[in-house]
């Protein structure tokens, strides 16, 4: 659902203020009544007021106001498609984008002057279709024929000398492309307007113009530049200014060739104009050329318009208003109750009749019925067909949105992403918000289907960005907020899983390093052979008790001697302590290794 005038919805914020003032007035009224009337007299003097009915009537009036505001906001849902037919001309603007158009013999340069002139021409049109061809060494259809003049102007602004990599000026190719774009049927309402300096370096433009005239295309040429010409400035590798040179290394000077442009225009029943620094050139082209051409019926197309549903909230407002008029906040006698009930029933029936007989308009777009029937592949095909048959239509963005919805249901998330991205170009802010929301859903589903955690994370983080855009445009969108929180939790879980895996790998590596260190300590390198006559070290006894504090200190001093490679001193420290402290046997293995390292024969046994 969308709204034609959503600014009215802001007035709904006044409803809480009305509730506050009503409660405040009721409280103050009760306080003043108690100040002027004795408590024992209140049931008699104020007993006829039914406070419950009074609050109920206020709620009804508040609901009526809310429904009227919603009606003023013009709610819309559903679309109706109308067949639209226009009469006018089909015009193609062919603009030279070769490097010679950078010459500054007209200010600021030839190409920028042409952009201004073409915009002046578009402003003079009314109901005619216009398209754009860019040409240099070859021609390219920059924008198809359309009645969307804003889109045509945007395409003109994007022109530069880098959009066609092939150099040169091929006017004949531009004329041939225009003839193919118009089609074979000649209706006399087709014109090609060429903006160039006339330096046709490739092809035979006059022959191509005669062929176009046979196909019913008139050609008007507009010369840009001066007969004296100027150099062609370009940017060198160092960022400075240089000039175009020919293969021989000589600087090229571009001049306006008016004779050639006159021949081209005369061959196709048109005329030549020189572009000056005022809009008069384009006005003359329209008045003396285009205005005298025969208009014809342009291809019929479907125009989609949203269905206004304001009558539903307005009808409900009328119903509740009638109901509020029947609610009496005074207690009535029994003799009047029956009459009041008859009046109330009559008013309710009248309000119901107004709702049931309100206007109802329903339209079905091509593909919408298929979508509702859950025939999603056929619906997607129908939407794409509509887009191809109606290029440049004002409702293209909405059809792209519907196409994306069908692709999403098909689980073809790549096509859905492409269609929803196109719908983002809409000027309708609500449609932009809905497109961001659906892009978020599509990216989440595509990430869910990925097997790689890295690809999942990339898609889900992109989905979060689109949910954020939706919430910026519509902060009250609960679905977007819930989806954002859900995907955020999924991302946190995935990152936590990756962190646990990395921690587990680090623990395994540390365990392996510890095992290797223990093996090295148990088998020291360069171990000398023990004397065969030496007494073997006693087996390691199982310590009955933990080592004493003195034993621990002795062990610490021995460790310092070992670090200094004084193994004999370390052994002496431990054996001396063993004579007076039996708990040193806790370190029996340590003492045995010291004896093996030094080849010392143990003489005293405690």
For each residue, the residues with C-beta under 8 A, 3 or more apart:
1: 75 76 77
2: 75 76 77 306 428 430 431
3: 6 8 9 73 74 75 76 430
4: 73 74 75 76 306 308
5: 8 72 73 74
6: 3 9 73 430
7: 10 73
8: 3 5 11 69 70 72 73
9: 3 6 12 69 70 73
10: 7 13
11: 8 14 69
12: 9 15 66 69
13: 10 16 17
14: 11 17 18
15: 12 18 19 62 65 66
16: 13 19 20
17: 13 14 20 21
18: 14 15 21 22 62 65
19: 15 16 22 23 62
20: 16 17 23 24
21: 17 18 24 25
22: 18 19 25 26 58
23: 19 20 26 27
24: 20 21 27 28
25: 21 22 28 29
26: 22 23 29 30 51
27: 23 24 30 31
28: 24 25 31 32
29: 25 26 32 33
30: 26 27 33 34
31: 27 28 34 35
32: 28 29 35 36
33: 29 30 36 37 42 46
34: 30 31 37 39 42
35: 31 32
36: 32 33
37: 33 34 41 42 45 46
38: 41 42
39: 34 42
40: 43
41: 37 38 44 45
42: 33 34 37 38 39 45 46 47
43: 40 46 47
44: 41 47
45: 37 41 42
46: 33 37 42 43 49
47: 42 43 44 331
48: 330 331
49: 46 54 329 330 331
50: 53 54 328 329 330 331
51: 26 54 55 329
52: 55 56
53: 50 56 57 327 328 329
54: 49 50 51 57 58 329
55: 51 52 58 59
56: 52 53 59 60 327
57: 53 54 60 61 324 327 329
58: 22 54 55 61 62
59: 55 56 62 63
60: 56 57 63 64 320 321 323 324 327
61: 57 58 64 65 321 324
62: 15 18 19 58 59 65 66
63: 59 60 66 67 317 320
64: 60 61 67 68 317 320 321 324
65: 15 18 61 62 68 69
66: 12 15 62 63 69 70
67: 63 64 70 71 313 314 316 317 320
68: 64 65 71 72 313 314 317
69: 8 9 11 12 65 66 72 73
70: 8 9 66 67 73 75 313
71: 67 68 74 75 310 311 313 314 317
72: 5 8 68 69 310
73: 3 4 5 6 7 8 9 69 70
74: 3 4 5 71 308 310
75: 1 2 3 4 70 71 308 309 310 312 313
76: 1 2 3 4 306 307 308 309
77: 1 2 306 307 309
78: 306 307 309 362 363
79: 304 305 306 307 363 365 368 398
80: 304 305 306 307 361 362 363
81: 302 303 304 305 363 364 365 366
82: 302 303 304 305
83: 300 301 302 303
84: 300 301 302 303
85: 297 298 300
86: 127 147 297 298
87: 127 295 296 297 298
88: 126 127 128 129 189 295 296 298
89: 128 129 189 190 191 290 293 295 296
90: 128 129 131 145 182 189 190 191 298
91: 125 128 129 130 131 190 191 192 193 290
92: 130 131 132 133 145 178 181 182 190 191 192 193
93: 118 121 130 131 132 133 156 193 195
94: 133 134 135 139 171 174 175 178 192 193 194 195 196
95: 111 114 118 132 133 134 135 156 159 195 196
96: 100 101 111 114 135 136 169 171 194 195 196 197 224
97: 101 111 134 135 136 159 160 161 163 164
98: 101 136 137 161 167 168 169 199
99: 102 161 167 232 234 244
100: 96 103 110 169 197 199 232 244 252 254
101: 96 97 98 109 110 111 114 161 196 197 224
102: 99 109 110 111 161 232 233 234
103: 100 106 109 110 197 225 229 230 231 232 233 254
104: 107 108 109 110 230 233
105: 110 225 226 228 229 230
106: 103 109 110 113 224 225 226 275 277
107: 104 113 277
108: 104 112 113
109: 101 102 103 104 106 112 113
110: 100 101 102 103 104 105 106 113 114 197 224 225
111: 95 96 97 101 102 114 115 159 160 161
112: 108 109 115 116
113: 106 107 108 109 110 116 117 224 275 277
114: 95 96 101 110 111 117 118 195 222 224 275
115: 111 112 118 119 156 157 159
116: 112 113 119 120
117: 113 114 120 121 195 222 275 279 281 282
118: 93 95 114 115 121 122 156 195
119: 115 116 122 123 153 156
120: 116 117 123 124 279 282 283
121: 93 117 118 124 125 193 282 285 286
122: 118 119 125 130 149 152 153 156
123: 119 120
124: 120 121 282 283 286
125: 91 121 122 128 130 149 286
126: 88
127: 86 87 88 147
128: 88 89 90 91 125 147 290
129: 88 89 90 91 145 146 147 298
130: 91 92 93 122 125 145 146 147 149 152
131: 90 91 92 93 141 143 144 145 146 152 181
132: 92 93 95 141 142 143 152 155 156 159
133: 92 93 94 95 139 140 141 142 174 177 178 181
134: 94 95 97 139 140 142 159 163 164
135: 94 95 96 97 138 139 140 164 169 170 171 173 174 177
136: 96 97 98 161 164 166 167 168 169 170
137: 98 164 166 167 168 169 170 202
138: 135 164 166 170 173
139: 94 133 134 135 170 173 174 176 177
140: 133 134 135 163 164 177
141: 131 132 133 144 177 181
142: 132 133 134 155 158 159 163
143: 131 132 146 151 152 155 392
144: 131 141 181 391 392
145: 90 92 129 130 131 181 391 392
146: 129 130 131 143 151 152 391 392 393
147: 86 127 128 129 130 298 392
148: 151 152 392 393 394
149: 122 125 130 152 153
150: 153 154
151: 143 146 148 154 155 392
152: 122 130 131 132 143 146 148 149 155 156
153: 119 122 149 150 156 157
154: 150 151 157 158
155: 132 142 143 151 152 158 159
156: 93 95 115 118 119 122 132 152 153 159
157: 115 153 154
158: 142 154 155 163
159: 95 97 111 115 132 134 142 155 156 163
160: 97 111 163
161: 97 98 99 101 102 111 136
162: 165
163: 97 134 140 142 158 159 160
164: 97 134 135 136 137 138 140
165: 162
166: 136 137 138
167: 98 99 136 137
168: 98 136 137 201 202
169: 96 98 100 135 136 137 196 197 199 200 201 202
170: 135 136 137 138 139 173 174 200 201 202 203
171: 94 96 135 174 175 194 196 200 203 205 208 264
172: 175 176 200 202 203 204 205 207 208
173: 135 138 139 170 176 177 202 203 208
174: 94 133 135 139 170 171 177 178 194
175: 94 171 172 178 179 192 194 205 208 209 211 212 219 264
176: 139 172 173 179 180 208 211 212
177: 133 135 139 140 141 173 174 180 181
178: 92 94 133 174 175 181 182 192 212 217
179: 175 176 182 208 211 212 215 217
180: 176 177 183
181: 92 131 133 141 144 145 177 178
182: 90 92 178 179 190 215 216 217
183: 180
184: 215
185: 216
186: 190 215 216 217
187: 190 216 294 296
188: 216 293 294 296
189: 88 89 90 293 294 295 296
190: 89 90 91 92 182 186 187 216 217 218
191: 89 90 91 92 217 218 219 220 270 289 290 293
192: 91 92 94 175 178 212 217 218 219 220 268
193: 91 92 93 94 121 219 220 221 222 285
194: 94 96 171 174 175 219 220 221 222 261 264
195: 93 94 95 96 114 117 118 222 224 275
196: 94 95 96 101 169 171 199 221 222 223 224 261
197: 96 100 101 103 110 169 223 224 225 254 255 256 257
198: 221 223 256 257 258 259 260 261
199: 98 100 169 196 254 255 257
200: 169 170 171 172 203 205 257 260
201: 168 169 170
202: 137 168 169 170 172 173
203: 170 171 172 173 200 208
204: 172 207 208
205: 171 172 175 200 208 209 260 264
206: 209 210 263 264 267
207: 172 204 210 211
208: 171 172 173 175 176 179 203 204 205 211 212
209: 175 205 206 212 213 219 264 265 267 268
210: 206 207 213 214 267 268
211: 175 176 179 207 208 214 215
212: 175 176 178 179 192 208 209 215 217 219 268
213: 209 210 216 217 218 219 267 268 269
214: 210 211
215: 179 182 184 186 211 212
216: 182 185 186 187 188 190 213
217: 178 179 182 186 190 191 192 212 213 268
218: 190 191 192 213 268 269 270 289 293
219: 175 191 192 193 194 209 212 213 264 265 267 268 269 270
220: 191 192 193 194 265 270 271 272 273 285 289
221: 193 194 196 198 261 262 264 265 270 271 272 273
222: 114 117 193 194 195 196 261 272 273 274 275 281 285
223: 196 197 198 256 257 258 261 272 273 274 275
224: 96 101 106 110 113 114 195 196 197 256 275
225: 103 105 106 110 197 229 230 254 255 256
226: 105 106 229 230 255 256
227: 255 256 258
228: 105 255
229: 103 105 225 226 253 254 255 256
230: 103 104 105 225 226 253 254
231: 103 243 244 251 252 253 254
232: 99 100 102 103 243 244 252 253 254
233: 102 103 104 241 242 243
234: 99 102 241 242 243 244
235: 239 240 241 242
236: 239 240 241 242
237:
238:
239: 235 236
240: 235 236
241: 233 234 235 236
242: 233 234 235 236
243: 231 232 233 234 251 252
244: 99 100 231 232 234 251 252
245: 248 249 250 251 252
246: 249 250 252
247:
248: 245
249: 245 246
250: 245 246
251: 231 243 244 245
252: 100 231 232 243 244 245 246
253: 229 230 231 232
254: 100 103 197 199 225 229 230 231 232
255: 197 199 225 226 227 228 229
256: 197 198 223 224 225 226 227 229 274
257: 197 198 199 200 223 260 261
258: 198 223 227 261 262 272 274
259: 198 262 263
260: 198 200 205 257 263 264
261: 194 196 198 221 222 223 257 258 264 265 272
262: 221 258 259 265 266 272
263: 206 259 260 266 267
264: 171 175 194 205 206 209 219 221 260 261 267 268
265: 209 219 220 221 261 262 268 270 271 272
266: 262 263 269 270 271 272
267: 206 209 210 213 219 263 264
268: 192 209 210 212 213 217 218 219 264 265
269: 213 218 219 266
270: 191 218 219 220 221 265 266 289
271: 220 221 265 266 288 289
272: 220 221 222 223 258 261 262 265 266
273: 220 221 222 223 281 284 285
274: 222 223 256 258 281
275: 106 113 114 117 195 222 223 224 281
276: 280 281
277: 106 107 113
278: 281
279: 117 120 282 283
280: 276 283 284
281: 117 222 273 274 275 276 278 284 285
282: 117 120 121 124 279 285 286
283: 120 124 279 280 286 287
284: 273 280 281 287 288
285: 121 193 220 222 273 281 282 288 289 290
286: 121 124 125 282 283 289 290 291
287: 283 284 291
288: 271 284 285 291 292
289: 191 218 220 270 271 285 286 292 293
290: 89 91 128 191 285 286 293
291: 286 287 288
292: 288 289
293: 89 188 189 191 218 289 290
294: 187 188 189
295: 87 88 89 189
296: 87 88 89 187 188 189
297: 85 86 87
298: 85 86 87 88 90 129 147
299:
300: 83 84 85
301: 83 84 389 390 393
302: 81 82 83 84 365 366 386 390 393
303: 81 82 83 84 393 394 395
304: 79 80 81 82 365 395 398 399
305: 79 80 81 82 363
306: 2 4 76 77 78 79 80
307: 76 77 78 79 80 361 362 363
308: 4 74 75 76 311 361
309: 75 76 77 78 312 313
310: 71 72 74 75 313 314
311: 71 308 314 315 358 359
312: 75 309 315 316 358
313: 67 68 70 71 75 309 310 316 317
314: 67 68 71 310 311 317 318
315: 311 312 318 319 354 355 358
316: 67 312 313 319 320 355
317: 63 64 67 68 71 313 314 320 321
318: 314 315 321 322 351 354 355
319: 315 316 322 323 348 351 352 354 355
320: 60 63 64 67 316 317 323 324
321: 60 61 64 317 318 324 325
322: 318 319 325 326 347 348 350 351
323: 60 319 320 326 327 347 348 351
324: 57 60 61 64 320 321 327
325: 321 322 347
326: 322 323 340 343 344 347 348
327: 53 56 57 60 323 324
328: 50 53 332 340
329: 49 50 51 53 54 57
330: 48 49 50
331: 47 48 49 50
332: 328 336 337 340
333: 336 337
334: 337
335: 338
336: 332 333 339 340
337: 332 333 334 340 341
338: 335 341 342
339: 336 342 343
340: 326 328 332 336 337 343 344
341: 337 338 344 345
342: 338 339 345 346
343: 326 339 340 346 347
344: 326 340 341 347 348
345: 341 342 348 349
346: 342 343 349 350
347: 322 323 325 326 343 344 350 351
348: 319 322 323 326 344 345 351 352
349: 345 346 352 353
350: 322 346 347 353 354
351: 318 319 322 323 347 348 354 355
352: 319 348 349 355 356
353: 349 350 356 357
354: 315 318 319 350 351 357 358
355: 315 316 318 319 351 352 358
356: 352 353
357: 353 354
358: 311 312 315 354 355
359: 311
360:
361: 80 307 308
362: 78 80 307
363: 78 79 80 81 305 307
364: 81 368 369
365: 79 81 302 304 368 386 399 402
366: 81 302 382 383 385 386
367: 370 371 378 379 380 382 383 386 402 403 406
368: 79 364 365 371 372 379 402
369: 364 372 373
370: 367 373 375 376 378 379 382
371: 367 368 374 375 376 379 402 405 406 409
372: 368 369
373: 369 370
374: 371 409
375: 370 371 378 379
376: 370 371 379 380 406 407 409 410
377: 380 381 406 410
378: 367 370 375 381 382
379: 367 368 370 371 375 376 382 383 402 406
380: 367 376 377 383 384 403 406 407 410 415
381: 377 378 384 385
382: 366 367 370 378 379 385 386
383: 366 367 379 380 386 387 399 400 402 403 406
384: 380 381 387 388 403
385: 366 381 382 388 389
386: 302 365 366 367 382 383 389 390 399
387: 383 384 390 391 396 399 400 403
388: 384 385 391
389: 301 385 386
390: 301 302 386 387 393 396
391: 144 145 146 387 388 396
392: 143 144 145 146 147 148 151 396
393: 146 148 301 302 303 390 396 399
394: 148 303
395: 303 304 398 399
396: 387 390 391 392 393 399 400 422
397: 400 401 422 423 425 426 428 431
398: 79 304 395 401 402 423 426 428 431
399: 304 365 383 386 387 393 395 396 402 403
400: 383 387 396 397 403 404 419 420 422 423
401: 397 398 404 405 419 420 423 426 431 434 435 438
402: 365 367 368 371 379 383 398 399 405 406
403: 367 380 383 384 387 399 400 406 407 415 419
404: 400 401 407 408 415 416 417 418 419 420 422 423 435 438 442
405: 371 401 402 408 409 416 438
406: 367 371 376 377 379 380 383 402 403 409 410
407: 376 380 403 404 410 412 413 415 416 419
408: 404 405 411 412 413 416 438 441 442 445
409: 371 374 376 405 406
410: 376 377 380 406 407 415
411: 408 445
412: 407 408 415 416
413: 407 408 416 417 442 443 445 446 449
414: 417 418 446
415: 380 403 404 407 410 412 418 419
416: 404 405 407 408 412 413 419 420 438 442
417: 404 413 414 420 421 439 442 443 446
418: 404 414 415 421 422
419: 400 401 403 404 407 415 416 422 423
420: 400 401 404 416 417 423 424 435 438 439 442
421: 417 418 424 435 439
422: 396 397 400 404 418 419 425
423: 397 398 400 401 404 419 420 426 431 432 434 435
424: 420 421 432 435 436 439
425: 397 422
426: 397 398 401 423 431 432 435
427:
428: 2 397 398 431 432
429: 432 433 473
430: 2 3 6 433 434 473 474
431: 2 397 398 401 423 426 428 434 435
432: 423 424 426 428 429 435 436 473
433: 429 430 436 437 469 470 473 474 477
434: 401 423 430 431 437 438 470
435: 401 404 420 421 423 424 426 431 432 438 439
436: 424 432 433 439 440 466 467 469 470 473
437: 433 434 440 441 466 467 470 477 479 480 483
438: 401 404 405 408 416 420 434 435 441 442
439: 417 420 421 424 435 436 442 443 463 466
440: 436 437 443 444 463 464 465 466 467 470 480 483 484 487
441: 408 437 438 444 445 463 483
442: 404 408 413 416 417 420 438 439 445 446 463
443: 413 417 439 440 446 447 459 460 462 463 466
444: 440 441 447 448 459 460 463 483 487
445: 408 411 413 441 442 448 449
446: 413 414 417 442 443 449 450 459
447: 443 444 450 455 456 457 458 459 460 463
448: 444 445 456
449: 413 445 446
450: 446 447 455 456 459
451: 455
452: 455 456
453: 456 457 494 497 498
454: 457 458
455: 447 450 451 452 458 459
456: 447 448 450 452 453 459 460 494
457: 447 453 454 460 461 491 494 495
458: 447 454 455 461 462
459: 443 444 446 447 450 455 456 462 463
460: 443 444 447 456 457 463 464 487 490 491 494
461: 457 458 464 465 491
462: 443 458 459 465 466
463: 439 440 441 442 443 444 447 459 460 466 467 487
464: 440 460 461 467 468 484 487 488 491
465: 440 461 462 468 469
466: 436 437 439 440 443 462 463 469 470
467: 436 437 440 463 464 470 471 480 481 483 484 487
468: 464 465 471 472 484
469: 433 436 465 466 472 473
470: 433 434 436 437 440 466 467 473 474 477 480
471: 467 468 474 475 477 480 481 484
472: 468 469 475
473: 429 430 432 433 436 469 470
474: 430 433 470 471 477 480
475: 471 472
476:
477: 433 437 470 471 474 480 481
478: 481 482
479: 437 482 483
480: 437 440 467 470 471 474 477 483 484
481: 467 471 477 478 484 485
482: 478 479 485 486
483: 437 440 441 444 467 479 480 486 487
484: 440 464 467 468 471 480 481 487 488
485: 481 482 488 489
486: 482 483 489 490
487: 440 444 460 463 464 467 483 484 490 491
488: 464 484 485 491 492
489: 485 486 492 493
490: 460 486 487 493 494
491: 457 460 461 464 487 488 494 495
492: 488 489 495 496
493: 489 490 496 497
494: 453 456 457 460 490 491 497 498
495: 457 491 492 498 499
496: 492 493 499 500
497: 453 493 494 500 501
498: 453 494 495 501 502
499: 495 496 502 503
500: 496 497 503 504
501: 497 498 504 505
502: 498 499 505 506
503: 499 500 506 507
504: 500 501 507 508
505: 501 502 508 509
506: 502 503 509 510
507: 503 504 510 511
508: 504 505 511 512
509: 505 506 512 513
510: 506 507 513 514
511: 507 508 514 515
512: 508 509 515 516
513: 509 510 516 517
514: 510 511 517 518
515: 511 512 518 519
516: 512 513 519 520
517: 513 514 520 521
518: 514 515 521 522
519: 515 516 522 523
520: 516 517 523 524
521: 517 518 524
522: 518 519
523: 519 520 527
524: 520 521 527 593 597
525:
526:
527: 523 524 596 597
528: 597 599
529:
530: 534 596 599
531: 534 599 601
532:
533:
534: 530 531 599 601
535: 601 602
536:
537: 591 592 595 596 602
538: 541 588 592 602 605
539:
540: 588 589 592
541: 538 585 588
542:
543: 546 547 583 585 586 588
544:
545: 583 586
546: 543 583 586
547: 543 551 552 555 583 584 586 587
548: 551 552 581 583
549: 552 553
550: 553 554 577 581
551: 547 548 554 555 577 581 583 584 586 587
552: 547 548 549 555 556
553: 549 550 556 557
554: 550 551 557 558 573 574 576 577 581 584
555: 547 551 552 558 559 574 587 590
556: 552 553 559 560
557: 553 554 560 561 570 573
558: 554 555 561 562 570 571 573 574 590 594
559: 555 556 562 563 570
560: 556 557 563 564
561: 557 558 564 566 567 569 570 573
562: 558 559 565 566 567 570 594
563: 559 560
564: 560 561
565: 562
566: 561 562 569 570
567: 561 562 570 571 594 597 598
568: 571 572 598 600
569: 561 566 572 573
570: 557 558 559 561 562 566 567 573 574 594
571: 558 567 568 574 575 591 594 595 598 600
572: 568 569 575 576
573: 554 557 558 561 569 570 576 577
574: 554 555 558 570 571 577 578 584 587 590 591 594
575: 571 572 578 579 591 602 604
576: 554 572 573 579 580
577: 550 551 554 573 574 580 581 584
578: 574 575 581 582 584 585 591 606
579: 575 576 604 606
580: 576 577
581: 548 550 551 554 577 578 584
582: 578 585 606
583: 543 545 546 547 548 551 586
584: 547 551 554 574 577 578 581 587 591
585: 541 543 578 582 588
586: 543 545 546 547 551 583
587: 547 551 555 574 584 590 591
588: 538 540 541 543 585 591 592
589: 540 592 593
590: 555 558 574 587 593 594
591: 537 571 574 575 578 584 587 588 594 595
592: 537 538 540 588 589 595 596
593: 524 589 590 596 597
594: 558 562 567 570 571 574 590 591 597 598 600
595: 537 571 591 592 598 599 600 601 602
596: 527 530 537 592 593 599
597: 524 527 528 567 593 594
598: 567 568 571 594 595
599: 528 530 531 534 595 596
600: 568 571 594 595
601: 531 534 535 595
602: 535 537 538 575 595 605
603:
604: 575 579
605: 538 602
606: 578 579 582
